[in-house]
Amino acid sequence: MRVMSDLSEEPEKSIWLATGSRANAKAAYRMIGNQEFTKENILTAHQTATNNRNQDNTLLAIQDTTSVNYDTHKKMVGLGYNCEKSLGINVHSCLLVTPGGIP
């Protein structure tokens, strides 16, 4: 729990800097190197926690769409258009929350 908490609080930092010490970094690398540490196990843990929090089987899906314009970035080769003449991307995000506001 501590390793994942440390890494999620400062995702832009290296493992060494995010964990704060040599011992914590070593623990993080051991965890990542463990063959039982898989994407599927992490997702299963998140799904189980979500289901446990969602006692009344109601979730609200809050969504938003943002258009990112890259017209001034001339080196963006191969990027599509997010509208008729604007080079960029459309970002569609969604957040699930309980009626009580818990993500």
Biopython code that builds the backbone (N, CA, C, O; Angstrom):
import numpy as np
from Bio.PDB.StructureBuilder import StructureBuilder

atoms = [
    (1, "MET", "N", (0.832, -1.188, 0.000)),
    (1, "MET", "CA", (0.000, 0.000, 0.000)),
    (1, "MET", "C", (0.878, 1.253, 0.000)),
    (1, "MET", "O", (0.589, 2.233, -0.687)),
    (2, "ARG", "N", (1.952, 1.198, 0.783)),
    (2, "ARG", "CA", (2.819, 2.376, 0.886)),
    (2, "ARG", "C", (3.491, 2.685, -0.446)),
    (2, "ARG", "O", (3.548, 3.842, -0.864)),
    (3, "VAL", "N", (3.997, 1.658, -1.110)),
    (3, "VAL", "CA", (4.670, 1.873, -2.400)),
    (3, "VAL", "C", (3.706, 2.503, -3.388)),
    (3, "VAL", "O", (4.045, 3.489, -4.042)),
    (4, "MET", "N", (2.511, 1.947, -3.504)),
    (4, "MET", "CA", (1.550, 2.470, -4.467)),
    (4, "MET", "C", (1.125, 3.888, -4.088)),
    (4, "MET", "O", (0.930, 4.728, -4.966)),
    (5, "SER", "N", (0.982, 4.157, -2.808)),
    (5, "SER", "CA", (0.640, 5.498, -2.351)),
    (5, "SER", "C", (1.752, 6.489, -2.709)),
    (5, "SER", "O", (1.481, 7.572, -3.228)),
    (6, "ASP", "N", (2.999, 6.114, -2.430)),
    (6, "ASP", "CA", (4.138, 6.986, -2.752)),
    (6, "ASP", "C", (4.204, 7.283, -4.248)),
    (6, "ASP", "O", (4.385, 8.431, -4.654)),
    (7, "LEU", "N", (4.054, 6.239, -5.061)),
    (7, "LEU", "CA", (4.162, 6.421, -6.512)),
    (7, "LEU", "C", (3.004, 7.226, -7.082)),
    (7, "LEU", "O", (3.191, 7.997, -8.023)),
    (8, "SER", "N", (1.815, 7.058, -6.525)),
    (8, "SER", "CA", (0.658, 7.783, -7.054)),
    (8, "SER", "C", (0.652, 9.252, -6.639)),
    (8, "SER", "O", (0.060, 10.086, -7.323)),
    (9, "GLU", "N", (1.305, 9.572, -5.527)),
    (9, "GLU", "CA", (1.346, 10.966, -5.082)),
    (9, "GLU", "C", (2.252, 11.827, -5.951)),
    (9, "GLU", "O", (2.014, 13.027, -6.092)),
    (10, "GLU", "N", (3.284, 11.230, -6.533)),
    (10, "GLU", "CA", (4.218, 11.979, -7.373)),
    (10, "GLU", "C", (4.599, 11.160, -8.605)),
    (10, "GLU", "O", (5.747, 10.737, -8.741)),
    (11, "PRO", "N", (3.630, 10.934, -9.508)),
    (11, "PRO", "CA", (3.868, 10.047, -10.650)),
    (11, "PRO", "C", (4.929, 10.553, -11.632)),
    (11, "PRO", "O", (5.465, 9.778, -12.424)),
    (12, "GLU", "N", (5.227, 11.845, -11.580)),
    (12, "GLU", "CA", (6.219, 12.390, -12.513)),
    (12, "GLU", "C", (7.649, 12.109, -12.063)),
    (12, "GLU", "O", (8.585, 12.289, -12.843)),
    (13, "LYS", "N", (7.831, 11.672, -10.827)),
    (13, "LYS", "CA", (9.164, 11.431, -10.284)),
    (13, "LYS", "C", (9.607, 9.990, -10.516)),
    (13, "LYS", "O", (8.787, 9.099, -10.738)),
    (14, "SER", "N", (10.910, 9.785, -10.461)),
    (14, "SER", "CA", (11.448, 8.432, -10.552)),
    (14, "SER", "C", (11.054, 7.656, -9.305)),
    (14, "SER", "O", (10.655, 8.247, -8.301)),
    (15, "ILE", "N", (11.163, 6.351, -9.364)),
    (15, "ILE", "CA", (10.833, 5.524, -8.205)),
    (15, "ILE", "C", (11.700, 5.926, -7.018)),
    (15, "ILE", "O", (11.211, 6.022, -5.893)),
    (16, "TRP", "N", (12.974, 6.160, -7.266)),
    (16, "TRP", "CA", (13.908, 6.541, -6.207)),
    (16, "TRP", "C", (13.436, 7.815, -5.495)),
    (16, "TRP", "O", (13.404, 7.856, -4.265)),
    (17, "LEU", "N", (13.073, 8.842, -6.250)),
    (17, "LEU", "CA", (12.652, 10.104, -5.651)),
    (17, "LEU", "C", (11.261, 10.017, -5.027)),
    (17, "LEU", "O", (11.022, 10.601, -3.970)),
    (18, "ALA", "N", (10.347, 9.299, -5.666)),
    (18, "ALA", "CA", (8.972, 9.223, -5.171)),
    (18, "ALA", "C", (8.870, 8.444, -3.860)),
    (18, "ALA", "O", (8.031, 8.756, -3.016)),
    (19, "THR", "N", (9.721, 7.431, -3.690)),
    (19, "THR", "CA", (9.625, 6.603, -2.492)),
    (19, "THR", "C", (10.390, 7.179, -1.305)),
    (19, "THR", "O", (10.100, 6.825, -0.162)),
    (20, "GLY", "N", (11.355, 8.051, -1.550)),
    (20, "GLY", "CA", (11.994, 8.784, -0.463)),
    (20, "GLY", "C", (13.209, 8.163, 0.194)),
    (20, "GLY", "O", (13.898, 8.849, 0.948)),
    (21, "SER", "N", (13.501, 6.907, -0.054)),
    (21, "SER", "CA", (14.700, 6.314, 0.546)),
    (21, "SER", "C", (15.146, 5.108, -0.271)),
    (21, "SER", "O", (14.396, 4.566, -1.083)),
    (22, "ARG", "N", (16.387, 4.707, -0.031)),
    (22, "ARG", "CA", (16.935, 3.541, -0.729)),
    (22, "ARG", "C", (16.132, 2.284, -0.393)),
    (22, "ARG", "O", (15.840, 1.477, -1.275)),
    (23, "ALA", "N", (15.774, 2.119, 0.887)),
    (23, "ALA", "CA", (15.026, 0.934, 1.310)),
    (23, "ALA", "C", (13.645, 0.897, 0.658)),
    (23, "ALA", "O", (13.201, -0.161, 0.213)),
    (24, "ASN", "N", (12.967, 2.035, 0.599)),
    (24, "ASN", "CA", (11.640, 2.080, -0.020)),
    (24, "ASN", "C", (11.727, 1.852, -1.519)),
    (24, "ASN", "O", (10.865, 1.190, -2.097)),
    (25, "ALA", "N", (12.767, 2.396, -2.160)),
    (25, "ALA", "CA", (12.951, 2.167, -3.599)),
    (25, "ALA", "C", (13.208, 0.688, -3.872)),
    (25, "ALA", "O", (12.678, 0.124, -4.830)),
    (26, "LYS", "N", (14.018, 0.073, -3.030)),
    (26, "LYS", "CA", (14.307, -1.356, -3.192)),
    (26, "LYS", "C", (13.026, -2.178, -3.047)),
    (26, "LYS", "O", (12.810, -3.131, -3.795)),
    (27, "ALA", "N", (12.176, -1.806, -2.080)),
    (27, "ALA", "CA", (10.899, -2.499, -1.903)),
    (27, "ALA", "C", (10.014, -2.332, -3.138)),
    (27, "ALA", "O", (9.336, -3.273, -3.553)),
    (28, "ALA", "N", (10.022, -1.140, -3.718)),
    (28, "ALA", "CA", (9.216, -0.897, -4.920)),
    (28, "ALA", "C", (9.701, -1.757, -6.076)),
    (28, "ALA", "O", (8.893, -2.361, -6.782)),
    (29, "TYR", "N", (11.020, -1.817, -6.277)),
    (29, "TYR", "CA", (11.555, -2.630, -7.369)),
    (29, "TYR", "C", (11.289, -4.115, -7.140)),
    (29, "TYR", "O", (11.041, -4.851, -8.095)),
    (30, "ARG", "N", (11.336, -4.562, -5.894)),
    (30, "ARG", "CA", (11.010, -5.963, -5.607)),
    (30, "ARG", "C", (9.548, -6.257, -5.932)),
    (30, "ARG", "O", (9.222, -7.303, -6.494)),
    (31, "MET", "N", (8.678, -5.321, -5.570)),
    (31, "MET", "CA", (7.254, -5.505, -5.854)),
    (31, "MET", "C", (7.018, -5.582, -7.363)),
    (31, "MET", "O", (6.308, -6.466, -7.842)),
    (32, "ILE", "N", (7.613, -4.658, -8.098)),
    (32, "ILE", "CA", (7.431, -4.627, -9.558)),
    (32, "ILE", "C", (8.022, -5.870, -10.208)),
    (32, "ILE", "O", (7.487, -6.363, -11.201)),
    (33, "GLY", "N", (9.124, -6.384, -9.658)),
    (33, "GLY", "CA", (9.769, -7.570, -10.205)),
    (33, "GLY", "C", (9.079, -8.876, -9.855)),
    (33, "GLY", "O", (9.399, -9.913, -10.437)),
    (34, "ASN", "N", (8.141, -8.851, -8.919)),
    (34, "ASN", "CA", (7.421, -10.048, -8.503)),
    (34, "ASN", "C", (6.506, -10.500, -9.634)),
    (34, "ASN", "O", (5.723, -9.705, -10.154)),
    (35, "GLN", "N", (6.599, -11.767, -10.016)),
    (35, "GLN", "CA", (5.797, -12.272, -11.134)),
    (35, "GLN", "C", (4.300, -12.297, -10.829)),
    (35, "GLN", "O", (3.489, -12.362, -11.753)),
    (36, "GLU", "N", (3.919, -12.246, -9.556)),
    (36, "GLU", "CA", (2.504, -12.215, -9.199)),
    (36, "GLU", "C", (1.941, -10.794, -9.250)),
    (36, "GLU", "O", (0.731, -10.603, -9.123)),
    (37, "PHE", "N", (2.797, -9.810, -9.431)),
    (37, "PHE", "CA", (2.386, -8.410, -9.543)),
    (37, "PHE", "C", (2.059, -8.143, -11.009)),
    (37, "PHE", "O", (2.944, -7.818, -11.801)),
    (38, "THR", "N", (0.778, -8.283, -11.363)),
    (38, "THR", "CA", (0.368, -8.129, -12.756)),
    (38, "THR", "C", (-0.702, -7.051, -12.877)),
    (38, "THR", "O", (-1.350, -6.669, -11.903)),
    (39, "LYS", "N", (-0.861, -6.582, -14.090)),
    (39, "LYS", "CA", (-1.905, -5.585, -14.358)),
    (39, "LYS", "C", (-3.278, -6.143, -13.988)),
    (39, "LYS", "O", (-4.113, -5.426, -13.436)),
    (40, "GLU", "N", (-3.508, -7.393, -14.284)),
    (40, "GLU", "CA", (-4.797, -8.007, -14.001)),
    (40, "GLU", "C", (-5.080, -8.028, -12.495)),
    (40, "GLU", "O", (-6.205, -7.764, -12.072)),
    (41, "ASN", "N", (-4.054, -8.343, -11.680)),
    (41, "ASN", "CA", (-4.246, -8.364, -10.220)),
    (41, "ASN", "C", (-4.545, -6.972, -9.693)),
    (41, "ASN", "O", (-5.372, -6.816, -8.794)),
    (42, "ILE", "N", (-3.888, -5.964, -10.234)),
    (42, "ILE", "CA", (-4.137, -4.585, -9.794)),
    (42, "ILE", "C", (-5.563, -4.176, -10.159)),
    (42, "ILE", "O", (-6.279, -3.604, -9.338)),
    (43, "LEU", "N", (-5.971, -4.474, -11.399)),
    (43, "LEU", "CA", (-7.323, -4.115, -11.836)),
    (43, "LEU", "C", (-8.382, -4.855, -11.029)),
    (43, "LEU", "O", (-9.417, -4.281, -10.691)),
    (44, "THR", "N", (-8.133, -6.115, -10.721)),
    (44, "THR", "CA", (-9.075, -6.891, -9.917)),
    (44, "THR", "C", (-9.238, -6.264, -8.537)),
    (44, "THR", "O", (-10.352, -6.181, -8.019)),
    (45, "ALA", "N", (-8.139, -5.826, -7.943)),
    (45, "ALA", "CA", (-8.210, -5.179, -6.627)),
    (45, "ALA", "C", (-9.030, -3.896, -6.697)),
    (45, "ALA", "O", (-9.826, -3.621, -5.799)),
    (46, "HIS", "N", (-8.841, -3.101, -7.763)),
    (46, "HIS", "CA", (-9.630, -1.875, -7.930)),
    (46, "HIS", "C", (-11.108, -2.191, -8.131)),
    (46, "HIS", "O", (-11.974, -1.526, -7.562)),
    (47, "GLN", "N", (-11.392, -3.209, -8.940)),
    (47, "GLN", "CA", (-12.783, -3.580, -9.188)),
    (47, "GLN", "C", (-13.465, -4.061, -7.910)),
    (47, "GLN", "O", (-14.616, -3.711, -7.650)),
    (48, "THR", "N", (-12.762, -4.856, -7.119)),
    (48, "THR", "CA", (-13.316, -5.351, -5.859)),
    (48, "THR", "C", (-13.577, -4.198, -4.900)),
    (48, "THR", "O", (-14.626, -4.148, -4.259)),
    (49, "ALA", "N", (-12.624, -3.268, -4.797)),
    (49, "ALA", "CA", (-12.800, -2.114, -3.902)),
    (49, "ALA", "C", (-13.975, -1.254, -4.357)),
    (49, "ALA", "O", (-14.742, -0.762, -3.529)),
    (50, "THR", "N", (-14.119, -1.070, -5.675)),
    (50, "THR", "CA", (-15.241, -0.285, -6.207)),
    (50, "THR", "C", (-16.562, -0.963, -5.874)),
    (50, "THR", "O", (-17.506, -0.307, -5.434)),
    (51, "ASN", "N", (-16.631, -2.266, -6.080)),
    (51, "ASN", "CA", (-17.864, -2.999, -5.777)),
    (51, "ASN", "C", (-18.190, -2.961, -4.289)),
    (51, "ASN", "O", (-19.359, -2.868, -3.916)),
    (52, "ASN", "N", (-17.169, -3.032, -3.434)),
    (52, "ASN", "CA", (-17.402, -2.985, -1.984)),
    (52, "ASN", "C", (-17.912, -1.614, -1.548)),
    (52, "ASN", "O", (-18.748, -1.527, -0.649)),
    (53, "ARG", "N", (-17.424, -0.547, -2.170)),
    (53, "ARG", "CA", (-17.878, 0.801, -1.826)),
    (53, "ARG", "C", (-19.278, 1.075, -2.358)),
    (53, "ARG", "O", (-20.008, 1.899, -1.808)),
    (54, "ASN", "N", (-19.647, 0.386, -3.420)),
    (54, "ASN", "CA", (-20.910, 0.646, -4.113)),
    (54, "ASN", "C", (-22.008, -0.254, -3.552)),
    (54, "ASN", "O", (-22.511, -1.133, -4.252)),
    (55, "GLN", "N", (-22.374, -0.037, -2.307)),
    (55, "GLN", "CA", (-23.355, -0.875, -1.626)),
    (55, "GLN", "C", (-24.744, -0.820, -2.263)),
    (55, "GLN", "O", (-25.441, -1.834, -2.310)),
    (56, "ASP", "N", (-25.150, 0.349, -2.749)),
    (56, "ASP", "CA", (-26.505, 0.480, -3.293)),
    (56, "ASP", "C", (-26.578, 0.276, -4.810)),
    (56, "ASP", "O", (-27.620, 0.532, -5.413)),
    (57, "ASN", "N", (-25.503, -0.176, -5.424)),
    (57, "ASN", "CA", (-25.440, -0.460, -6.859)),
    (57, "ASN", "C", (-25.782, 0.737, -7.736)),
    (57, "ASN", "O", (-26.323, 0.575, -8.830)),
    (58, "THR", "N", (-25.467, 1.941, -7.258)),
    (58, "THR", "CA", (-25.697, 3.140, -8.059)),
    (58, "THR", "C", (-24.385, 3.872, -8.245)),
    (58, "THR", "O", (-23.697, 4.192, -7.275)),
    (59, "LEU", "N", (-24.044, 4.134, -9.483)),
    (59, "LEU", "CA", (-22.869, 4.935, -9.805)),
    (59, "LEU", "C", (-23.285, 6.046, -10.758)),
    (59, "LEU", "O", (-24.113, 5.838, -11.645)),
    (60, "LEU", "N", (-22.713, 7.212, -10.573)),
    (60, "LEU", "CA", (-22.952, 8.329, -11.482)),
    (60, "LEU", "C", (-21.742, 8.471, -12.381)),
    (60, "LEU", "O", (-20.611, 8.526, -11.898)),
    (61, "ALA", "N", (-21.967, 8.531, -13.688)),
    (61, "ALA", "CA", (-20.879, 8.690, -14.656)),
    (61, "ALA", "C", (-20.834, 10.157, -15.080)),
    (61, "ALA", "O", (-21.675, 10.620, -15.850)),
    (62, "ILE", "N", (-19.841, 10.873, -14.567)),
    (62, "ILE", "CA", (-19.680, 12.294, -14.877)),
    (62, "ILE", "C", (-18.674, 12.378, -16.012)),
    (62, "ILE", "O", (-17.538, 11.920, -15.885)),
    (63, "GLN", "N", (-19.100, 12.970, -17.128)),
    (63, "GLN", "CA", (-18.223, 12.987, -18.301)),
    (63, "GLN", "C", (-17.984, 14.398, -18.806)),
    (63, "GLN", "O", (-18.734, 15.331, -18.517)),
    (64, "ASP", "N", (-16.911, 14.515, -19.569)),
    (64, "ASP", "CA", (-16.554, 15.806, -20.157)),
    (64, "ASP", "C", (-15.772, 15.536, -21.435)),
    (64, "ASP", "O", (-15.098, 14.513, -21.561)),
    (65, "THR", "N", (-15.869, 16.447, -22.362)),
    (65, "THR", "CA", (-15.082, 16.375, -23.583)),
    (65, "THR", "C", (-14.286, 17.665, -23.717)),
    (65, "THR", "O", (-14.826, 18.762, -23.569)),
    (66, "THR", "N", (-13.018, 17.522, -23.994)),
    (66, "THR", "CA", (-12.139, 18.667, -24.182)),
    (66, "THR", "C", (-11.471, 18.547, -25.544)),
    (66, "THR", "O", (-10.978, 17.478, -25.903)),
    (67, "SER", "N", (-11.454, 19.625, -26.292)),
    (67, "SER", "CA", (-10.743, 19.655, -27.571)),
    (67, "SER", "C", (-9.388, 20.306, -27.363)),
    (67, "SER", "O", (-9.289, 21.396, -26.800)),
    (68, "VAL", "N", (-8.348, 19.630, -27.821)),
    (68, "VAL", "CA", (-6.985, 20.151, -27.702)),
    (68, "VAL", "C", (-6.525, 20.550, -29.096)),
    (68, "VAL", "O", (-6.501, 19.727, -30.012)),
    (69, "ASN", "N", (-6.165, 21.806, -29.249)),
    (69, "ASN", "CA", (-5.799, 22.366, -30.552)),
    (69, "ASN", "C", (-4.275, 22.388, -30.690)),
    (69, "ASN", "O", (-3.574, 22.977, -29.867)),
    (70, "TYR", "N", (-3.777, 21.739, -31.742)),
    (70, "TYR", "CA", (-2.346, 21.697, -32.009)),
    (70, "TYR", "C", (-1.989, 22.423, -33.312)),
    (70, "TYR", "O", (-0.966, 22.114, -33.924)),
    (71, "ASP", "N", (-2.808, 23.369, -33.739)),
    (71, "ASP", "CA", (-2.546, 24.075, -34.996)),
    (71, "ASP", "C", (-1.190, 24.768, -35.020)),
    (71, "ASP", "O", (-0.568, 24.846, -36.079)),
    (72, "THR", "N", (-0.718, 25.271, -33.895)),
    (72, "THR", "CA", (0.565, 25.987, -33.879)),
    (72, "THR", "C", (1.760, 25.048, -33.756)),
    (72, "THR", "O", (2.904, 25.498, -33.830)),
    (73, "HIS", "N", (1.521, 23.773, -33.574)),
    (73, "HIS", "CA", (2.596, 22.782, -33.467)),
    (73, "HIS", "C", (2.795, 22.127, -34.832)),
    (73, "HIS", "O", (2.199, 21.089, -35.122)),
    (74, "LYS", "N", (3.615, 22.723, -35.649)),
    (74, "LYS", "CA", (3.766, 22.285, -37.042)),
    (74, "LYS", "C", (4.464, 20.934, -37.185)),
    (74, "LYS", "O", (4.382, 20.318, -38.248)),
    (75, "LYS", "N", (5.142, 20.462, -36.154)),
    (75, "LYS", "CA", (5.858, 19.186, -36.241)),
    (75, "LYS", "C", (4.992, 17.997, -35.829)),
    (75, "LYS", "O", (5.499, 16.882, -35.709)),
    (76, "MET", "N", (3.709, 18.213, -35.613)),
    (76, "MET", "CA", (2.802, 17.137, -35.231)),
    (76, "MET", "C", (2.331, 16.412, -36.491)),
    (76, "MET", "O", (1.204, 16.609, -36.944)),
    (77, "VAL", "N", (3.188, 15.587, -37.040)),
    (77, "VAL", "CA", (2.916, 14.879, -38.288)),
    (77, "VAL", "C", (1.997, 13.692, -38.014)),
    (77, "VAL", "O", (2.212, 12.936, -37.066)),
    (78, "GLY", "N", (0.986, 13.537, -38.839)),
    (78, "GLY", "CA", (0.100, 12.389, -38.755)),
    (78, "GLY", "C", (-1.050, 12.528, -37.781)),
    (78, "GLY", "O", (-1.861, 11.612, -37.642)),
    (79, "LEU", "N", (-1.131, 13.658, -37.106)),
    (79, "LEU", "CA", (-2.221, 13.882, -36.163)),
    (79, "LEU", "C", (-3.478, 14.246, -36.938)),
    (79, "LEU", "O", (-3.401, 14.916, -37.968)),
    (80, "GLY", "N", (-4.610, 13.821, -36.463)),
    (80, "GLY", "CA", (-5.864, 14.107, -37.148)),
    (80, "GLY", "C", (-6.434, 15.457, -36.774)),
    (80, "GLY", "O", (-5.781, 16.268, -36.116)),
    (81, "TYR", "N", (-7.657, 15.683, -37.203)),
    (81, "TYR", "CA", (-8.339, 16.952, -36.946)),
    (81, "TYR", "C", (-9.426, 16.733, -35.907)),
    (81, "TYR", "O", (-10.136, 15.728, -35.938)),
    (82, "ASN", "N", (-9.552, 17.694, -34.975)),
    (82, "ASN", "CA", (-10.612, 17.555, -33.971)),
    (82, "ASN", "C", (-11.864, 18.329, -34.352)),
    (82, "ASN", "O", (-12.879, 18.232, -33.662)),
    (83, "CYS", "N", (-11.815, 19.076, -35.412)),
    (83, "CYS", "CA", (-12.990, 19.701, -36.010)),
    (83, "CYS", "C", (-12.660, 19.915, -37.482)),
    (83, "CYS", "O", (-11.696, 19.331, -37.977)),
    (84, "GLU", "N", (-13.419, 20.724, -38.187)),
    (84, "GLU", "CA", (-13.249, 20.841, -39.633)),
    (84, "GLU", "C", (-11.832, 21.216, -40.069)),
    (84, "GLU", "O", (-11.292, 20.601, -40.988)),
    (85, "LYS", "N", (-11.220, 22.216, -39.422)),
    (85, "LYS", "CA", (-9.917, 22.682, -39.884)),
    (85, "LYS", "C", (-8.883, 22.809, -38.775)),
    (85, "LYS", "O", (-7.841, 23.431, -38.983)),
    (86, "SER", "N", (-9.134, 22.254, -37.636)),
    (86, "SER", "CA", (-8.233, 22.399, -36.500)),
    (86, "SER", "C", (-7.507, 21.086, -36.225)),
    (86, "SER", "O", (-8.132, 20.058, -35.963)),
    (87, "LEU", "N", (-6.174, 21.139, -36.289)),
    (87, "LEU", "CA", (-5.350, 19.973, -36.011)),
    (87, "LEU", "C", (-5.336, 19.724, -34.511)),
    (87, "LEU", "O", (-5.027, 20.636, -33.744)),
    (88, "GLY", "N", (-5.661, 18.517, -34.075)),
    (88, "GLY", "CA", (-5.663, 18.236, -32.647)),
    (88, "GLY", "C", (-6.364, 16.946, -32.298)),
    (88, "GLY", "O", (-6.531, 16.059, -33.135)),
    (89, "ILE", "N", (-6.772, 16.859, -31.044)),
    (89, "ILE", "CA", (-7.438, 15.661, -30.547)),
    (89, "ILE", "C", (-8.627, 16.052, -29.673)),
    (89, "ILE", "O", (-8.664, 17.147, -29.111)),
    (90, "ASN", "N", (-9.579, 15.161, -29.567)),
    (90, "ASN", "CA", (-10.684, 15.311, -28.628)),
    (90, "ASN", "C", (-10.445, 14.322, -27.485)),
    (90, "ASN", "O", (-10.223, 13.135, -27.725)),
    (91, "VAL", "N", (-10.489, 14.804, -26.265)),
    (91, "VAL", "CA", (-10.269, 13.978, -25.083)),
    (91, "VAL", "C", (-11.613, 13.793, -24.384)),
    (91, "VAL", "O", (-12.262, 14.762, -23.990)),
    (92, "HIS", "N", (-12.019, 12.534, -24.238)),
    (92, "HIS", "CA", (-13.279, 12.214, -23.575)),
    (92, "HIS", "C", (-12.938, 11.554, -22.241)),
    (92, "HIS", "O", (-12.372, 10.461, -22.218)),
    (93, "SER", "N", (-13.277, 12.207, -21.135)),
    (93, "SER", "CA", (-12.984, 11.643, -19.818)),
    (93, "SER", "C", (-14.285, 11.335, -19.094)),
    (93, "SER", "O", (-15.323, 11.945, -19.351)),
    (94, "CYS", "N", (-14.202, 10.366, -18.176)),
    (94, "CYS", "CA", (-15.370, 9.967, -17.408)),
    (94, "CYS", "C", (-14.921, 9.589, -16.005)),
    (94, "CYS", "O", (-13.922, 8.891, -15.834)),
    (95, "LEU", "N", (-15.651, 10.047, -15.016)),
    (95, "LEU", "CA", (-15.374, 9.743, -13.613)),
    (95, "LEU", "C", (-16.607, 9.101, -13.019)),
    (95, "LEU", "O", (-17.702, 9.656, -13.112)),
    (96, "LEU", "N", (-16.442, 7.920, -12.398)),
    (96, "LEU", "CA", (-17.551, 7.255, -11.719)),
    (96, "LEU", "C", (-17.522, 7.626, -10.250)),
    (96, "LEU", "O", (-16.480, 7.529, -9.601)),
    (97, "VAL", "N", (-18.666, 8.053, -9.721)),
    (97, "VAL", "CA", (-18.775, 8.365, -8.301)),
    (97, "VAL", "C", (-20.046, 7.774, -7.747)),
    (97, "VAL", "O", (-21.012, 7.552, -8.477)),
    (98, "THR", "N", (-20.042, 7.519, -6.446)),
    (98, "THR", "CA", (-21.262, 7.081, -5.769)),
    (98, "THR", "C", (-22.131, 8.302, -5.555)),
    (98, "THR", "O", (-21.639, 9.423, -5.682)),
    (99, "PRO", "N", (-23.402, 8.131, -5.234)),
    (99, "PRO", "CA", (-24.252, 9.293, -4.945)),
    (99, "PRO", "C", (-23.705, 10.159, -3.801)),
    (99, "PRO", "O", (-24.036, 11.341, -3.709)),
    (100, "GLY", "N", (-22.870, 9.577, -2.934)),
    (100, "GLY", "CA", (-22.249, 10.319, -1.845)),
    (100, "GLY", "C", (-20.999, 11.060, -2.266)),
    (100, "GLY", "O", (-20.389, 11.751, -1.451)),
    (101, "GLY", "N", (-20.597, 10.928, -3.550)),
    (101, "GLY", "CA", (-19.430, 11.649, -4.065)),
    (101, "GLY", "C", (-18.114, 10.917, -3.947)),
    (101, "GLY", "O", (-17.063, 11.517, -4.171)),
    (102, "ILE", "N", (-18.132, 9.642, -3.605)),
    (102, "ILE", "CA", (-16.887, 8.881, -3.500)),
    (102, "ILE", "C", (-16.486, 8.356, -4.866)),
    (102, "ILE", "O", (-17.263, 7.642, -5.499)),
    (103, "PRO", "N", (-15.269, 8.700, -5.344)),
    (103, "PRO", "CA", (-14.833, 8.245, -6.683)),
    (103, "PRO", "C", (-14.662, 6.724, -6.722)),
    (103, "PRO", "O", (-14.303, 6.169, -7.760)),
]
sb = StructureBuilder()
sb.init_structure("model")
sb.init_model(0)
sb.init_chain("A")
sb.init_seg("    ")
for serial, (resi, resn, name, xyz) in enumerate(atoms, 1):
    if name == "N":
        sb.init_residue(resn, " ", resi, " ")
    sb.init_atom(name, np.array(xyz, "f"), 0.0, 1.0, " ", f" {name:<3s}", serial, name[0])
structure = sb.get_structure()
